[in-house]
Amino acid sequence: MRSIWNGAISFGLVSIPIKLVNATESHSISFRQIHVSDGGRVRYRKVCELDGEEVPSAEIGKGYEEADGSIVPITDEDLAQLPLATAKTIEIMSFVPAEEIDPLQMDAAYYLAANGATAAKPYTLLREALKRSRKVAIAKYALRGRERLGMLRVVDDVIAMHGLLWPDEIRAPEGVAPEVTVSVRDAELDLADALMATLGEVEMTSLHDDYREAVEALIVAKSGGAFEPTEAVVEPSGGQVIDLMAALEKSVRAAKASRGEVGATGGAEAQAQVTPIRRKTGAGTSTGTAAPKAVGGKKSTAASAKKAAASAATKKKATTAGKSAAGKSTSGAAATKSTAKGTAKSTARTTAAAKKTGAAAAKKAATPRKRTSA
């Protein structure tokens, strides 16, 4: 691999000559700009504003534009003479646990190769020290006209360096989190944990860029004249409210089915169905449909017949009991009516006798007594 920068790692008083090599490469497909009407290539020309002439790359330098529009030329020699220790050196400042590095800070990645036989011993020393300490080195270096921050770590038997953004280049996540207050139940967390455990791990080497492959197939088809455009089927979301618990349960079953776990899908076993959560609406009513029960076979028919016979017998007993109760009620009512009539007649007779006795007593008292002579 071709090196993009030569320098040294400064490790205290130890200097390790190294070469910087790109650790990553882009596989994205590049497109050219064309004139739509005739397919002609559209190019950019670098033209000098003073004389209007096109300038080749070898004659192009860099300069800093001031507020009044004037340009201050800056050459590579000027930058190389800056009084910075990091101009040609990766200066290690400290060693910290890898967990202290925020992944948001990570930028481009490079491999550091030992430059020459004399660099092999100190290079190996630093590599083994990083392995044993389980820490990473924080360093400063200069590349492409600016000073940068880096993190050195061990990858296999090579020291790799990740460019880091400066802390003030990381934006705070203000206004990104949901503004509404949401509570998550333990049952939902349990299902989310189950889904994570079911999905398991993935071999990173098995992942690939499906979009790039589709674009490559498109280019091959169009160049061969056999391209037939088809519209992608996209299911509309429609703003549908999703039952989170049901969606999690269904996701767990789907993940198990994709991993071929026993009982995850149909076959001899019936497929599990998602039962929506019942929610109260209004005056105690509930919504949601229960999962249907499986019915079928002679056994089920016989059971239904027995249930029907038992229901008919129960109904007959209830009717007989009702009639008996009604008869008893009528008889009791008649007896009560007869007793009431007898009591009324007896009361009337007693009242009449009392009146008659009272009248006789009054008449006797009113009659004057006869005196007898001596």
Buried (B, 14 or more C-beta within 10 A) or exposed (E): EEBEBEBBBBBEEBBBBBBBBBBEEEEEEEEEEEEEEEEEEEEEEEEEEEEEEEEEEEEEEEEEEEEEEEEEEEEEEEBEEEEBEBBBBBBBEEBEEEEEBEEEBEEBBBBBBBBEEEBEEBBBEBBEBBEEEEBBBBBBBBBEEEEBBBBBBBEEEBBBBBBBBEEEEEEEEEEEEEEEEEEEEEEEEEBBEBBEEBBEEEEEEEEEEEEEEEBEEEEEEEEEEEEEEEEEEEEEEEEEEEBBBBEBBBBBBBBBBEEEEEEBBEEEEEEBEBBEEEEEEEEEEEEEEEEEEEEEEEEEEEEEEEEEEEEEEEEEEEEEEEEEEEEEEEEEEEEEEEEEEEEEEEEEEEEEEEEEEEEEEEEEEEEEEEEEEE
